[in-house]
Every structure is written in structure tokens, then in C-alpha cells.
Amino acid sequence: MHTLIFVLMSLLCLNTFQAYANQADKAAPSQLADHATIQRRRIVLVRSNGLVKQFPHKKKATLTYPVIGGLSGPVLRRVRSMLDFKNIFDYSLQEYRDDTWLDEFSYQVNHNGNYLLDITFMQSGSAAYPDDQSKHFLINLKTGRLVKAADAFQPAGLVPLSILVNRKLQEELKEILEDLNESKSDPEDIRIAKEAQEPLEFKVEHLNDFSVGDKGVTFLYDAGYPHVIKAFEPDGQYFFSYAELKPYIKPNGPLGQFLH
């Protein structure tokens, strides 16, 4: 009986997700939209009795996800496919249910306009220790595809731009060490933090991950520190105004509209 109830609840969650998607489909316009419509939906995954017996504190996980609509057919299909659970953190909805790691899944819309959808997904969970992850998407709503640095910036400006961002990264790394020294941290911690910083450099390939806003662009950098030294990790968010980026932005690219 418990197994039957679990299966029925699983089917209900999946059917609910599909119903919301179908609703948004009906609302999708035939003309190109400069923004998406986003319905915020929340589901609670209830794990099987077998998993709960082994991990009593992992009975449920909460997922808040966006149902995208308001876009033309081909673009809408691409965006939805891109933002499918499996394409975010490599886990499907069913795999989240069958595993005990996840506690919470959510998202934040950073920008939704100017034919650009900027959205960040977050998940948190625990196994041997607690952890959290994020994944950022900047989507061109004219094409339904990810915006890359080559789409937004002049080819000749990519190297100089990466040097500018790297300068901010190195400044942040220096501040981290200065703060550790000023707070009289353990010399071993300072040594570990310094060693972890040595290979860090913002390169051209890192320019592909950037977030847009009304006032400028924030370049994102994940240092990838292991859990034990996360406290020493740089924030990895480097903002530049559109005025600062004007020499590097393609006038006919997705960011050209912000120069006027």
C-alpha cells in the first residue's frame, strides 16, 4: 500500500508539472517577445520508505522551479529543454527522488527583458557534509540559445577584457590574505589559502559565464575550492558598468542595446 501511494504521488507531481507547462504553451504568443513569462511552482518530493528507513531525516526535498512561457514556439521549446532538471545539475526529477542528497532546489531571476533571460539555479544538500551548488544561464530570447562571450563582445577585445577581470580577481585574492593576516589567523590556514590561490587566473574561456543587469555585467568565476577550504574561496563576481565595457561590446550583439 505504501509503495502504491508513493507511485501515485510521484505521478501526480509529474502530471502537475506537465499541466503547468501545457498552460504556458497555450499562452505563448506567435510574435517574438522581449521577455519570458515565468510561473513559480513548488513541489515536495517524498522519498520511498526504504530510503527513509536508512535516512530518517531525508524524507522530503523541496523544489521550486520556473515554468517558462510567453515565447514563440521554437524558442520556447529550446528554453524549456535547456532548463530541464537534467540539464541543470545533471539530475532528473526522478533521480532527485531516488537519491537522498538533495534538501532544497530553487532559482533566482536576475534579468528578464531586452530579449535576455538571466537566471541562476541553486541546490543544497548533504552527504558526508553539507554542500551547495549554483548554475547560471544567460539566454537569448530571440534564439533560445545561451549567450556566449563571442556573441556579446568584440573578438579583439576578449583578451584585454579577460585581463581586466583577472585584475579584479587578483585584488580579491590579495584582500583575502590581508584579512587573514590582520585577524591573526593560524599560520597554517594562511599557508593553505595562499597555496590555493596560486593557480587561480581569470582567462578568456571564463568570459562565457556572465550575468546582465540594467547597469552592467557581472563576470562569474568559480574557483572550485573543496569543502574544507571553502572559507578561503573568492566570491568570484566582478561587476563592470556598460560604460566601462563600451570598447569591448559588439554594437549589434545582445548587449549593444544597453549602450544607448
Secondary structure as UniProt FT lines:
FT   HELIX           2..27
FT   STRAND          37..46
FT   HELIX           49..54
FT   HELIX           56..58
FT   STRAND          60..69
FT   HELIX           73..82
FT   HELIX           85..89
FT   HELIX           93..98
FT   STRAND          102..113
FT   TURN            114..115
FT   STRAND          116..126
FT   STRAND          130..140
FT   TURN            141..144
FT   STRAND          145..146
FT   HELIX           149..152
FT   HELIX           155..157
FT   HELIX           158..182
FT   TURN            183..184
FT   HELIX           187..197
FT   TURN            198..199
FT   HELIX           204..208
FT   STRAND          210..212
FT   STRAND          216..220
FT   HELIX           227..232
FT   STRAND          237..241
FT   HELIX           242..245
FT   TURN            246..248
FT   TURN            251..252
FT   TURN            254..255
FT   HELIX           256..259
//
